[in-house]
């Protein structure tokens, strides 16, 4: 187990490696910096604040992008640690003090209309036939057979359903949902968990072959780790919305800050504003 001094010494190198093109190097650096921020919160906050307050615009933009990498990799920390790390590496709880249960920040995003990341399910002919028969009850004329009429009704019902989905897709605001989190949904894992639960109604801890059941198979979502000291950079990033400086390649600081703030608020607004809420809910601070 690394000491706090060793982790704090790794902070500058991890901060610089966050924007590496290699995704594995960037993810490992993000996980190391998040772990170091738990043990050395003041040093981590100082490094981030120095980058966000740098006089050069490109350095400030890179600092915002590094925060974005840390935010994206908050689910990768426990996965990259050893087995049983949650038992030895203790993370302090959030310092938010509430006397009553508080409502959630923001509103729930609407369900995605016809999401492309979900498995394609073909429409059953029986369902379409039942719908078409209810909406189109007409007599069979002498020039049209019942089979031909049923075929036309099915085509009309399928076309109407496709037109409805297309209209809903065109009117849906995809920027209001966390696309990355929802697109990572794997239906087979959830179905597999339900099958395993049904196979052992008696609560037996072993399978039919006598092998112990793997408890980690039921864990489908990785637990996130994002300490409050990293959330302290949120205040400076919000202040950068008034920064109109432009780099040599035409990137404005406020545009990058706006995009990062929007993505963070859409994904987890409570976590993004946790540092501010911790200060607001304490009487002596």
C-alpha positions as CSV (number, residue, x, y, z in Angstrom):
1,X,0.0,0.0,0.0
2,X,1.4,3.4,-1.0
3,X,1.9,6.0,1.6
4,X,0.4,9.5,1.5
5,X,3.8,11.0,0.7
6,X,4.3,8.7,-2.2
7,X,0.9,9.4,-3.6
8,X,1.3,13.1,-3.3
9,X,4.7,12.9,-5.2
10,X,2.8,11.1,-8.0
11,X,0.3,13.9,-8.4
12,X,2.2,16.2,-10.8
13,X,3.1,13.3,-13.2
14,X,-0.4,11.9,-13.1
15,X,-1.8,15.4,-13.8
16,X,0.4,15.8,-16.9
17,X,-0.5,12.3,-18.3
18,X,-4.2,12.8,-18.2
19,X,-4.2,14.1,-21.8
20,X,-2.1,11.3,-23.2
21,X,-3.5,9.9,-26.6
22,X,-3.2,6.4,-25.2
23,X,-6.4,5.7,-23.4
24,X,-4.9,3.1,-21.0
25,X,-2.2,5.5,-19.9
26,X,-4.8,8.3,-19.5
27,X,-7.1,6.1,-17.5
28,X,-4.3,4.8,-15.3
29,X,-3.1,8.4,-14.6
30,X,-6.7,9.4,-13.8
31,X,-7.1,6.5,-11.4
32,X,-3.8,7.3,-9.7
33,X,-4.6,11.0,-9.3
34,X,-8.1,10.2,-7.8
35,X,-6.5,7.9,-5.3
36,X,-3.8,10.4,-4.5
37,X,-6.5,13.1,-4.1
38,X,-8.1,11.0,-1.3
39,X,-4.8,10.9,0.6
40,X,-3.5,14.3,-0.3
41,X,-6.5,16.5,-1.0
42,X,-4.7,19.9,-0.6
43,X,-1.9,19.1,-3.0
44,X,-4.4,17.8,-5.6
45,X,-6.6,20.9,-5.3
46,X,-3.5,23.1,-5.6
47,X,-2.4,21.5,-8.8
48,X,-5.8,21.8,-10.4
49,X,-6.2,25.4,-9.2
50,X,-2.8,26.4,-10.6
51,X,-3.7,25.1,-14.0
52,X,-7.1,26.7,-14.1
53,X,-5.6,30.1,-13.1
54,X,-2.7,30.0,-15.4
55,X,-2.2,33.2,-17.5
56,X,-2.0,31.3,-20.8
57,X,-5.3,30.4,-22.3
58,X,-4.2,27.0,-23.7
59,X,-3.0,25.9,-20.3
60,X,-6.4,26.8,-18.8
61,X,-8.2,24.9,-21.5
62,X,-5.9,21.9,-21.0
63,X,-6.7,22.1,-17.2
64,X,-10.4,22.0,-18.0
65,X,-9.9,19.0,-20.3
66,X,-7.9,17.2,-17.6
67,X,-10.8,17.7,-15.2
68,X,-13.1,16.2,-17.8
69,X,-10.8,13.1,-18.0
70,X,-10.9,12.7,-14.2
71,X,-14.7,13.0,-14.3
72,X,-15.0,10.4,-17.1
73,X,-12.7,7.9,-15.3
74,X,-14.4,8.1,-11.9
75,X,-15.8,4.7,-12.5
76,X,-12.5,3.1,-13.4
77,X,-10.7,3.5,-10.0
78,X,-12.0,0.4,-8.2
79,X,-11.8,-1.7,-11.3
80,X,-8.0,-0.9,-11.6
81,X,-7.2,-1.7,-8.0
82,X,-6.6,-5.1,-6.5
83,X,-9.3,-7.4,-5.3
84,X,-10.6,-6.4,-2.0
85,X,-9.3,-2.9,-2.2
86,X,-12.6,-1.5,-0.9
87,X,-11.8,-3.2,2.4
88,X,-8.4,-1.7,2.9
89,X,-8.6,1.7,1.1
90,X,-11.0,3.7,3.1
91,X,-12.6,6.8,1.5
92,X,-14.0,9.5,3.8
93,X,-17.8,10.1,3.4
94,X,-19.1,13.3,1.9
95,X,-19.3,16.2,4.3
96,X,-22.8,17.3,3.5
97,X,-25.0,17.9,6.5
98,X,-28.7,17.6,6.1
99,X,-31.4,17.5,8.8
100,X,-34.1,16.4,6.4
101,X,-34.0,14.3,3.2
102,X,-33.4,16.7,0.4
103,X,-34.9,16.4,-3.1
104,X,-32.7,15.5,-6.1
105,X,-31.0,18.3,-7.9
106,X,-32.4,18.8,-11.4
107,X,-35.1,16.7,-13.1
108,X,-34.9,13.2,-14.4
109,X,-34.1,12.9,-18.1
110,X,-36.8,11.6,-20.4
111,X,-36.5,8.1,-21.7
112,X,-34.6,7.9,-25.0
113,X,-36.8,7.3,-28.0
114,X,-35.7,4.3,-30.0
115,X,-32.1,4.2,-28.6
116,X,-29.6,2.9,-31.1
117,X,-27.6,1.1,-28.4
118,X,-30.5,-1.2,-27.4
119,X,-30.9,-4.6,-29.2
120,X,-33.2,-4.4,-32.3
121,X,-36.5,-6.0,-31.6
122,X,-38.6,-7.0,-34.6
123,X,-42.3,-6.1,-34.4
124,X,-44.5,-9.1,-34.2
125,X,-47.1,-9.5,-36.9
126,X,-49.8,-10.4,-34.4
127,X,-49.4,-7.1,-32.5
128,X,-49.6,-5.1,-35.7
129,X,-52.5,-7.1,-36.9
130,X,-54.4,-6.5,-33.7
131,X,-53.7,-2.8,-33.8
132,X,-54.7,-2.5,-37.5
133,X,-57.9,-4.4,-36.9
134,X,-59.0,-2.1,-34.1
135,X,-58.1,1.1,-36.1
136,X,-59.3,-0.1,-39.5
137,X,-62.6,-1.9,-39.3
138,X,-64.0,-2.0,-42.8
139,X,-66.0,-4.4,-44.9
140,X,-64.3,-6.6,-47.5
141,X,-65.3,-5.5,-51.0
142,X,-65.7,-7.8,-53.9
143,X,-62.5,-6.4,-55.6
144,X,-60.3,-7.0,-52.6
145,X,-59.6,-10.3,-50.8
146,X,-59.3,-10.5,-47.1
147,X,-55.6,-11.6,-47.3
148,X,-54.8,-8.6,-49.4
149,X,-56.7,-6.3,-47.1
150,X,-54.7,-7.7,-44.1
151,X,-51.4,-7.2,-45.9
152,X,-52.2,-3.6,-46.6
153,X,-53.4,-3.0,-43.0
154,X,-50.1,-4.4,-41.7
155,X,-48.1,-2.2,-44.0
156,X,-50.0,0.8,-43.0
157,X,-49.6,0.1,-39.3
158,X,-45.9,-0.5,-39.6
159,X,-45.4,2.7,-41.6
160,X,-47.4,4.6,-39.0
161,X,-45.3,3.2,-36.2
162,X,-42.1,4.1,-38.0
163,X,-43.3,7.6,-38.8
164,X,-44.2,8.1,-35.1
165,X,-40.7,6.9,-34.0
166,X,-39.1,9.2,-36.6
167,X,-41.0,12.2,-35.4
168,X,-40.1,11.4,-31.8
169,X,-36.5,11.0,-32.6
170,X,-36.4,14.4,-34.5
171,X,-38.0,16.2,-31.5
172,X,-35.9,14.5,-28.8
173,X,-33.0,16.5,-27.3
174,X,-30.2,14.0,-27.0
175,X,-28.0,16.6,-25.3
176,X,-30.1,16.3,-22.1
177,X,-29.2,12.7,-21.4
178,X,-26.0,11.0,-20.3
179,X,-25.3,9.2,-23.5
180,X,-22.1,7.5,-22.3
181,X,-23.7,6.0,-19.3
182,X,-26.9,4.8,-21.0
183,X,-25.0,3.4,-24.0
184,X,-22.9,1.3,-21.7
185,X,-26.0,-0.6,-20.6
186,X,-25.6,-4.4,-21.3
187,X,-29.0,-6.2,-21.3
188,X,-27.3,-9.7,-21.3
189,X,-25.8,-9.0,-17.9
190,X,-29.1,-8.1,-16.4
191,X,-30.9,-11.1,-17.9
192,X,-28.0,-13.3,-16.8
193,X,-28.4,-12.1,-13.2
194,X,-32.1,-12.8,-13.2
195,X,-31.5,-16.3,-14.5
196,X,-29.0,-17.0,-11.8
197,X,-31.4,-15.8,-9.2
198,X,-34.1,-18.1,-10.5
199,X,-31.9,-21.1,-10.6
200,X,-31.3,-21.1,-6.9
201,X,-34.7,-20.5,-5.2
202,X,-33.6,-22.2,-2.0
203,X,-30.7,-19.8,-1.4
204,X,-28.0,-22.4,-2.0
205,X,-24.5,-20.8,-2.3
206,X,-23.2,-23.4,-4.7
207,X,-24.1,-24.3,-8.2
208,X,-25.2,-27.7,-9.5
209,X,-21.6,-28.6,-10.3
210,X,-20.5,-28.0,-6.7
211,X,-18.6,-24.8,-7.5
212,X,-19.1,-21.7,-5.4
213,X,-21.2,-19.0,-6.9
214,X,-19.3,-15.9,-8.0
215,X,-20.7,-12.9,-6.0
216,X,-19.1,-10.4,-8.3
217,X,-21.3,-11.6,-11.2
218,X,-24.2,-9.7,-9.8
219,X,-22.4,-6.4,-9.7
220,X,-23.3,-4.6,-13.0
221,X,-22.4,-1.0,-12.3
222,X,-19.0,0.1,-11.1
223,X,-18.9,2.2,-8.0
224,X,-17.6,5.7,-8.7
225,X,-14.9,7.5,-6.7
226,X,-14.6,11.2,-6.9
227,X,-13.4,13.0,-3.8
228,X,-14.6,16.4,-2.7
229,X,-11.2,18.1,-3.3
230,X,-11.5,17.4,-7.0
231,X,-15.0,19.0,-6.9
232,X,-13.4,22.1,-5.6
233,X,-12.3,22.9,-9.1
234,X,-15.9,23.3,-10.1
235,X,-16.0,26.9,-8.7
236,X,-13.0,28.0,-10.8
237,X,-14.4,26.2,-13.9
238,X,-17.7,28.1,-13.5
239,X,-15.8,31.4,-13.2
240,X,-14.1,30.6,-16.5
241,X,-17.4,30.9,-18.3
242,X,-16.6,34.7,-18.3
243,X,-13.1,34.0,-19.8
244,X,-13.2,35.2,-23.4
245,X,-9.6,34.4,-24.2
246,X,-9.0,32.5,-27.4
247,X,-6.0,30.3,-28.2
248,X,-4.0,30.4,-31.4
249,X,-6.1,27.6,-32.9
250,X,-9.4,29.4,-32.3
251,X,-10.6,27.7,-29.1
252,X,-12.3,29.9,-26.6
253,X,-11.9,29.1,-22.9
254,X,-15.6,29.8,-22.1
255,X,-16.8,27.4,-24.8
256,X,-14.7,24.5,-23.4
257,X,-15.8,25.3,-19.8
258,X,-19.5,25.4,-20.9
259,X,-19.3,22.0,-22.6
260,X,-17.6,20.4,-19.6
261,X,-20.0,21.9,-17.2
262,X,-23.0,20.8,-19.3
263,X,-21.8,17.2,-19.5
264,X,-21.1,17.0,-15.8
265,X,-24.5,18.4,-14.9
266,X,-26.3,16.0,-17.2
267,X,-24.5,13.0,-15.9
268,X,-24.5,13.7,-12.1
269,X,-25.4,17.1,-11.0
270,X,-25.3,16.3,-7.3
271,X,-21.7,15.0,-7.5
272,X,-20.7,18.0,-9.6
273,X,-22.1,20.5,-7.1
274,X,-21.1,18.5,-4.0
275,X,-18.2,20.8,-3.0
276,X,-20.6,23.8,-3.0
277,X,-23.3,21.9,-1.1
278,X,-20.8,20.8,1.5
279,X,-20.0,24.5,2.2
280,X,-23.6,25.6,2.1
281,X,-24.8,23.0,4.6
282,X,-22.3,23.8,7.3
283,X,-23.0,26.7,9.7
284,X,-19.5,27.4,10.7
285,X,-18.0,27.7,7.1
